[in-house]
Amino acid sequence: MSDDVLPYRLTCEQSCAWLARQTGTPWTLARLIEGAITPYVWLAYDARHADLFGDANGGYAAPIFFEGDTARLAAGSADVLITMTKDVHKLVVKLDPPFVRALDELRFLRKDVEKLARPPAPPKPAVAAESTQGIGRDEVLAAFGALVKTDLAAALDAGGGIFGDDGARIKGSARKGKSKMLWHPVTLALGLNEVYRVPLGRLTRAFQTCDALAAWEADWTLSLSLLGR
């Protein structure tokens, strides 16, 4: 078997040998199963189980996917026990009694084996999700009310985001009613500094001393660091 040209269906030995050459590590049947690829066994036509075969009077490749069957293979069984498979129409069928086949009848699809040789895809960059946590009106006023000259309570009661559009308000929280609205304290504090010139030092002390802001202190510190403050 050439390293570059694989048969459509590989035996366990062929699969392990090819993967060992490609990856530089040993492969076994247990490792193939662990890689979540499906083993198959060719079922020759059997009139006693005609419903399995439909028009495929020459037989078909039956998948072995039931967890109990694959776990038995991975554990080092001496044969192949098939208690559940799919018929030629790909409908799940329970076999009673189970079929038993020799280990050397196992086959693996080329595309599945080749997939195991590929390096894992790098993780996708995390997408910043809209925050769904924040602090309510009373907590905002307790933390920041004394730091601004404007009527912060009135601004909150007006239902706005304080700094235009949603501003510091958690998106969607207004749908539950004004009493359920939440604001992101870090965004709110940055806005208070920028718009109302509240000193960063006073805002930092608020995060350090206000119980409602304790869970947000690390985020506030990180934000200042990113802003070079």
WOURTA-V371698 format. One record per residue. N is the residue number from 1. NEAR is the number of other ideal C-beta (glycine too) atoms within 12 Angstrom. Layout:
N;NEAR + N;NEAR
This chain:
1;17 + 2;10 + 3;14 + 4;10 + 5;12 + 6;26 + 7;18 + 8;16 + 9;24 + 10;30 + 11;28 + 12;32 + 13;21 + 14;28 + 15;39 + 16;29 + 17;22 + 18;29 + 19;33 + 20;21 + 21;20 + 22;21 + 23;21 + 24;9 + 25;13 + 26;14 + 27;29 + 28;21 + 29;32 + 30;20 + 31;23 + 32;37 + 33;32 + 34;16 + 35;27 + 36;16 + 37;33 + 38;28 + 39;42 + 40;34 + 41;36 + 42;28 + 43;32 + 44;20 + 45;20 + 46;19 + 47;11 + 48;13 + 49;24 + 50;16 + 51;17 + 52;31 + 53;26 + 54;19 + 55;14 + 56;22 + 57;15 + 58;14 + 59;23 + 60;25 + 61;28 + 62;40 + 63;32 + 64;41 + 65;25 + 66;26 + 67;14 + 68;18 + 69;33 + 70;31 + 71;19 + 72;25 + 73;35 + 74;23 + 75;16 + 76;13 + 77;24 + 78;14 + 79;19 + 80;34 + 81;28 + 82;37 + 83;24 + 84;23 + 85;36 + 86;26 + 87;25 + 88;24 + 89;15 + 90;16 + 91;15 + 92;16 + 93;26 + 94;18 + 95;28 + 96;10 + 97;11 + 98;22 + 99;29 + 100;19 + 101;27 + 102;17 + 103;22 + 104;17 + 105;26 + 106;37 + 107;33 + 108;40 + 109;25 + 110;25 + 111;18 + 112;27 + 113;38 + 114;24 + 115;21 + 116;29 + 117;26 + 118;14 + 119;9 + 120;10 + 121;7 + 122;6 + 123;7 + 124;6 + 125;6 + 126;6 + 127;7 + 128;6 + 129;9 + 130;16 + 131;23 + 132;12 + 133;20 + 134;34 + 135;35 + 136;26 + 137;32 + 138;20 + 139;28 + 140;38 + 141;26 + 142;21 + 143;39 + 144;40 + 145;26 + 146;20 + 147;29 + 148;29 + 149;14 + 150;21 + 151;14 + 152;31 + 153;18 + 154;15 + 155;31 + 156;34 + 157;17 + 158;18 + 159;22 + 160;21 + 161;27 + 162;36 + 163;23 + 164;13 + 165;12 + 166;25 + 167;27 + 168;36 + 169;36 + 170;29 + 171;22 + 172;17 + 173;28 + 174;24 + 175;13 + 176;14 + 177;12 + 178;17 + 179;14 + 180;17 + 181;33 + 182;34 + 183;43 + 184;35 + 185;38 + 186;35 + 187;33 + 188;48 + 189;43 + 190;32 + 191;34 + 192;35 + 193;29 + 194;21 + 195;22 + 196;24 + 197;15 + 198;27 + 199;17 + 200;23 + 201;15 + 202;22 + 203;37 + 204;27 + 205;20 + 206;36 + 207;33 + 208;18 + 209;16 + 210;29 + 211;15 + 212;26 + 213;31 + 214;18 + 215;18 + 216;34 + 217;25 + 218;15 + 219;24 + 220;33 + 221;20 + 222;15 + 223;26 + 224;21 + 225;12 + 226;12 + 227;15 + 228;7 + 229;18
